[in-house]
Amino acid sequence: MFVVDTNVLIYAANTSCPEHARCRERLTQWRLQALPWFLTWGVIYEFMRVTTHPRVFAQPLTPSESLSFIRAVTAAPALRILTESEDHQRFVERLVEDVPQLSGNIWHDAHLVALMQEHGITRVYTRDTGFHRFSGIDVLDPLAES
């Protein structure tokens, strides 16, 4: 079981980046597998925010195109969306104790890690090296994996 971070989806959708082919290949493999894998609503919204942003891409996706990409990804039979339980705050509090310097944009990553911990998932596929600040998770680079 693993979670896929936003940047992997962005690279898979962005044909002009050097990471595109490998991330698209990995995403295709995951979509076809029978074992569960996960996204979060935060990852989905961040994907849509970034891919439609005119200051991020010279030719951003339209909202409809961005949603179409997500629709194709979420149609994968084994994909599940992680959500917060009633106990979520306890996991956030534990993260604040473990990583007291959490601030600003790092909170998006912290939310993802809290959801992972809450659901007993220890692996995340991401190109974001900032995830290494969190203990108890395995940060896997989709470009390094075979």
C-alpha positions, 0 to 999 in steps of 0.5 A: 500500500502506498500514497501518490503525491501531487508532483507525480501526478503533475509530471504524469500529466505534463508532457513537456517535463523530463519526468513525464514518461517515467511518471506516466508509466508508473501511474499506468502501472498503478492504475492497472494493479489489483493491490490498493493504492491511495490519493487524498482529496488534498493531492487532487485539489493541489493537482488541479490548482497547479495544472490550471495555474497560468503562472506555473505553466505557459499553457495550463490545463483548463479546469475541464482538462485537469478534472478529466485527468483526475477522472481517469486516475480515480477510475482505477479499480484499486485506487482509494481516497484517504480521508480523515477519521474522528481521530485525525487530530491525534495524528496531527498533534503527534506530527507537531511533537515530532516535527516542531518546525512545521510551518507554511507550505509544509502543512500540505505534506504534514496533512498527507503524512497524518493521513498515512499514519492514521491509515497505517500506510508507510510508503509515499511516491514523491519527488519532494525530498521534504518528506524525509523530515517525517519519521516512520515513512518510506519516501520513494522516488518514482524515477528511481524505482524499477 
